[in-house]
Amino acid sequence: MVLIQKQKTRAFSIATITLPGSPKDLIPLLSFRDRVEHLLVRIGWRRRRYIVEPALYRIGSPMPDSPVIVTANYKLTVDTVRAACAGMDLWVLVLDTRGINVWCAAGKGTFGTDEIERMVRTSRLTDIVKHRRLILPQLGAPGVSAHRVKKITGFTVIYGPVRIADLRDFLAADMNATSDMRHVRFTLSDRISVTPIELVLSWQLFLAAALAGLGLWAIHAAPFPAAVVPLVGAVLMGAVVVPLALPLFPFRSFVLKGAAAGLLWALLMIALFPVDILTAARHLTLLPPVVAYLAFNFTGSTAFTSPSGVKAEIRWFTWPLLLWFAAGVILYFAELIRGWLG
């Protein structure tokens, strides 16, 4: 096996050398390097460039009547697929989703009807397989018009299970999914695996919170713990605690979950550190919108919400959060001025 990195696209090609245009061999066995890269990607390393060349791949020794599964070209997704399909004989059609996972790409439109049509055509799939069936991940459904795929390509779309680990049983059941296969889960282990990248992506807000707290401490507006802990803790609350404890917070909306967590954090800070009315008001107006914003960002890591639901939250909560946060910023500077004047 060779690992080729193309200079132009920086896409990984996990394949043996084959003739131009022919299907490539997708090796099910993950290497030590693959596993190290997975850990690095989860903390932000080359996250936007961790892609596989869009193409038709084969796992095992598929025949013209072997199933064709469709996936995204985010390498972490492809690696999950190939590891789960060890010992099977399959065709894997990898779409160009710009290095985005299936669910997010479906919401953005890159895992969609037009891209399926393009890859069916460029891969010459109609010449390689006898049947006319494409097995798509269930979470890709929002971006795909099944009847248009059928009309344009001649291939019938069949939605497979939510998790690739269930594909073997799905195929054994003649492509009939059980209710359990259709059930979307987002367990604690799932949330733990995506939390590091949320924290890394929040580093600028973390730095701003730390500097804001140090500013209060520097002018003697508050002791060091009382100045820094509330602000830095709000970032950790939104980026780590809310995702890990997601089911424990009320409301379905991620913004409201974050706002509830932020209010809880603000009340805890008021109870923990002696504060006057100005500081208490600043906690209640500055901390909750920060936590709510970070919690809302987490929607991109879970399939709990639909693309239309995310757009609705943006429409409903953007201005209220901005006004709430602006009030907190005003009170923060009022506290700075009070500390400066002594």
N, C-alpha and C positions, 0 to 999 in steps of 0.2 A: 504494500500500500504506500502511496505517496501523498503528501500533503502539499498542494500547490497553492501559492498565494499570488493572485494576479495583481500586477502593479496598478492597473487602471481602475479596477473595481474593488480591489482589496477583498475579494470574496474567496473563501475557502472552498476548495473542490475536494471533497472526501471521496476519492474514487481511484480506481486503478486506471492506468493509461489505456484508452480505447480509441477506436477510429473516430474522426470528427463526425459529430452528429449522432453517434450511436449512444444508447443508454449507458450510464456509468454505474459501476458497482458501488453500492453503499454498504460499507462494512459494519455489521451490527456491534462488534466489539469496541467499546470505548477505551481509548488509551489513557495512560496516566496523564499525558499532556492535556487531553480533553477534560479530564476531571479537574485539573488545576485551573484551566481556563474558565471552567464553569464557576469556580469559586471567585475568580478575579472579576468575571463579568457581573456577578451579583453585587459587587461593590463598585461597579461603574467602569471597569477597564474595557476600553474599546467597545462599549455597549452599542453604539450606533453603527459600528462597522463589523460587527460579529455576524457575518452573513455567509451563506452557502450559495454557490452559483445556481441560478434557476435552471432546471433541466429535468429530464426524465431519468430516474435512477432505478436500480434494481437491487432488491435484497434477496439473497439466496439465488435460486435458479428458476425465476418465473417463466411461465409458458404463455402463449398467446391468450389462454383463457384464465390466467391468474388475475386476482383483484388488483385494481389501481386505486391507491389512496392519494389524497391531495393534502399538502401541508404548506406552511409558510417557510421562507428562506432564512429566518432567524436561526442561527446555528444551534442555539440551545434547544430550540424546538425540534430541529432535525435530529439532533443527537438523542433527544428523548424518544423520538419515533423509531430510530434505528435500533436503539437498545431494547425497546419493548418488543420489536418484531424479530428478534433473534430466533433462528430456526424456522422462519416462515419464508415462503416464496411469494414476493410481492413486487409490484411496480409502484414507485413513489414519484408523483409529479410535484415538484417543488416550484411554487409560484414566486414571482418577484414581489415581495411585500415590503421592500426597502428595509429589510432586517427587523421587521416588527412581528410579534407573535400573532397567532391566528385571531384571537378575540379582538385585540386592538386594531389589527389590520382590517378586519371585517368592518369595524366601526369607522375607520378612516377611508374605506373603499378600495384599499390596495389588495385585499383578499376578496375578490369579487368576480362578477360575471365576465367582464372584459378580459381580465388577466387569465382566467381559466381558458377562455377561447383562444387567447394568444398562445398559451403554453401547449394546448392540445394541438394547435396548428404547427408551431415551430418544432415540437418534439416528434411530429409525425406519428402521434399516438394511434391514429386510425389504421396505420399500416402495421403496427406492432401487436396490437391486441385484437382478438376476434369479437369480443363482447363490446357493449356500449354502455358501461356503467362506471361512474366515478364515485368513490366513497369519500365524502367530505367530513371533517370534524363538525360536530353539532354546533360548536361555538362559532363556526364560520358562517352560519346561516344568515345573520343580519346583513351581510354584504353580498349575498348571492341570490339571483333570481333563477330558480331551478328551471322554470319553463323556458326562459330565454337561453339558458345553457343547452337545453334539449333542442331548441329550434336552431341555434347557431352551429352547434357542434355535432348534434346527433347523439350525444351522451346523456344518459339519465343520471340525475343527481340522487344519491342515496346518502342520507346523513347517518354517520356512524356514531359511536358512543362519545360521551363527553371526554372520557379519559382514554388515551391510547392503550393503557394497560388492559382495557376490556376488549380490544379489537379482536384478539384471538377467539374469545368466546362469542363475539358478535358474528364473526365469519363462520364459526362452527354451527351457529344457530341459523344458518342460511340468511345472514344479514338481517335478522330480526332482533331489535334491541329490547331488552327488558326495561321496566320502569327504573330499576336501579342504575342502568347504564345511561339513562336520560337525566338523572338527578345531578344537579350542579352542586358540588361541595367546595368549601373553602376552609379547610381544617386549620388547626393551630400550626401544624408543620408547614402547610402551604404559606401561611402568613409569615412565619418565621423566615422562610426562604427568600421572601421578597422585601422584608423589612430593611436589610442592610442597604440596598440601593436607594430606598426612600430616605434613609438617614444621610447617605452620601450626597444625594441630590439637594439636600436641605442645608448644605454646609454654609452657603452665603447667608441664609437667614440665621443660622446658628451663630455665625461670626457677628452679624449685626446685633443679635440679642446680647451676646457677651459684651460687645463694645458699649451698648446702651446701658447695661448694668454697671459696667466699670465707670461710665460717666457719672452715674448717680453716686457711686461710692467715692469717686475722686473729689467731688465737690462737697462731700460730707452730707449728702441728702439722705443717705441710708448706710448702715453698716454693710460690710462686704457680702455676707450671705443674703441679707434682706434685699440687697440691690441686684445681685446677679442670679440667684437661684430661681426667682419667679420667672424671669424672662428666658433664661436658658432652659429651664424646666418646661416651659410652654412649647418650645421647639421639640424637645424629646417626647413630650406628651403627644403631640400631633404626629410625629414621624415614627414613633416606636410603640408607645402605650396604646393608643387608639387602634392601630392595626392588630396588635396582639390580642387585645381584649375586645375586638369588634362586636361580638354578639352580646356583650354585657351592657353596652350603651344603648339607650332607647332611640327610637325613630328609625325609619328606613333610609332617609336621606343621609348621605355621608357628611354634608355640611352641618346638619342638625346634630348628628352624633358627635362631631368635633366641637360644636358649640357647647353641647352638654358637658363634654369632657373638660373644655376650657373653663366653664363656669365652676365646675367642681375643683379644678386646679386653683382658680382665683380665690375661692372660698377657703381652700386649704392654706394658701399663702397668707390670707388675712388672719386666719386662726393661729398660724404658726409664728408669724412675726408681728410684733406690736406695730400697728399702723394708725394713722389719723384718717380723717374723712377723705382728704385729697389722694392719699396713697391707695386707700381702699377703692376709691372711684377709678383710679388709674388701673388697678388690677382688673377690675370688673369690665373695663372697656378695652384694654389693650391685649390681655391674655386670651380671652375666648376667640376673637376673630383669627388670631395667629394659629391656634390649635385647629379651628374649623377649616382654615385654608389648607393646612397640611393634610388634614383628614380627607378633604375633598380630592387632593392630588392622588390619594391612594386608590381612587376609583379605577385608574388605569392598570392596577395590579389585580383586579378581581372581576369576575364575570357576574357579580351580584347585580350590577346595574346595566341597563341597556344604553346604547349611544343616545337615544332620544331622551332617556332619563338624565344622562349627564348634561345634555344641552338644556334641559329644563332647569336643572339645578343652577347652571350658569346664569340663565335668564332670571330666575327668581331671587338668587342670593348674592349676586355680584355687588350691586349697589348697597344693599343693607350691610354687607360685610365691610365694604369700603368706608361707609359712614361710621360704622361702629369702631373700626380701626382708627379712623381719623380723629374721633373723639378721644381715644386712648393716647394718640400721639400728642394731641394738644395738652392733655393732662400731664403727660410725661415731661414736656417742655416747661409747663407751669411748675412742676416739682423741681426741675433743674434750676429754674430762675429763683425759686424760693431758697434752694440750697446755696446758690451763688450769693444771694443777698444776705444769707446768714439768718 
